[in-house]
């Protein structure tokens, strides 16, 4: 079990939402993601954990969550998948999704 698998396992053991971002080396990450989540946590008083997974280095998680392309985003709560998005994600889309949970 690698560090990302352990980080995800720890995050899922909480009562907080967990947003997993899957990316690969050929795609650029959404650098704004952590800042948006941090601002959301402050504004709402909620806590959302973010786990960022490089698909090239974490085949175990890619297979476990059946992620076929990057970028991919999965919102989880205690191992239950609440939402999934394949492809680019905008700040507005993310905020809309988070407001539903």
C-alpha positions in Angstrom: 0.0 0.0 0.0 1.5 3.3 -1.0 1.3 6.8 0.6 -1.7 7.9 -1.6 -3.6 4.8 -0.8 -2.9 5.4 2.9 -3.9 9.0 2.7 -7.2 8.1 1.0 -7.9 5.4 3.5 -7.3 7.8 6.4 -9.5 10.5 4.8 -12.3 8.0 4.2 -12.3 7.0 7.8 -13.6 10.5 8.8 -17.1 11.9 8.5 -15.9 14.5 6.0 -16.3 14.6 2.2 -13.3 13.5 0.3 -12.5 14.9 -3.2 -10.1 12.7 -5.2 -8.4 14.3 -8.2 -6.8 11.8 -10.6 -4.3 13.2 -13.1 -1.4 11.9 -15.2 1.9 13.3 -16.1 0.8 14.4 -19.6 -2.1 16.5 -18.2 -1.8 19.6 -16.1 -3.4 19.5 -12.6 -6.0 21.9 -11.5 -3.7 24.0 -9.3 -6.7 26.1 -8.1 -8.4 23.1 -6.6 -6.9 23.2 -3.1 -7.5 27.0 -2.8 -11.1 26.6 -3.8 -11.6 23.8 -1.3 -9.8 25.8 1.5 -12.1 28.8 0.8 -15.2 26.6 0.7 -14.2 25.1 4.1 -13.8 28.5 5.6 -17.0 29.9 4.2 -19.2 26.9 5.1 -17.5 25.7 8.3 -17.3 22.2 6.7 -14.2 20.3 6.0 -13.5 18.6 2.7 -10.4 16.5 2.3 -8.5 16.5 -1.0 -6.4 13.6 -2.2 -4.5 14.1 -5.4 -3.5 10.9 -7.3 -1.0 10.7 -10.1 -2.4 7.9 -12.3 1.0 7.0 -13.6 2.3 6.2 -10.0 -0.9 4.8 -8.4 -2.2 2.0 -10.4 -3.9 0.4 -7.4 -6.2 3.4 -6.9 -6.8 3.8 -10.6 -8.0 0.2 -10.8 -10.0 0.4 -7.5 -11.9 3.4 -8.7 -12.0 2.3 -12.3 -10.6 5.5 -13.7 -9.9 5.3 -17.4 -8.9 8.9 -18.2 -7.5 12.0 -16.7 -8.5 14.3 -15.3 -11.1 12.6 -13.2 -12.7 13.7 -10.0 -14.6 11.6 -7.4 -16.4 12.9 -4.4 -16.7 10.3 -1.6 -18.1 10.0 1.9 -17.0 7.0 3.9 -16.1 5.0 0.8 -19.5 5.7 -0.9 -19.2 7.5 -4.2 -21.4 10.6 -4.3 -20.3 12.1 -7.6 -17.9 11.6 -10.5 -16.7 13.8 -13.3 -14.4 12.9 -16.1 -12.6 15.7 -17.9 -12.0 19.3 -17.1 -13.7 20.7 -14.0 -14.4 24.4 -13.5 -14.6 26.3 -10.2 -18.3 27.0 -10.8 -19.0 23.3 -11.4 -17.1 22.3 -8.3 -18.9 24.8 -6.1 -22.3 23.7 -7.5 -21.6 20.0 -6.7 -20.3 20.8 -3.2 -23.5 22.8 -2.5 -25.5 19.6 -3.1 -23.9 17.7 -0.2 
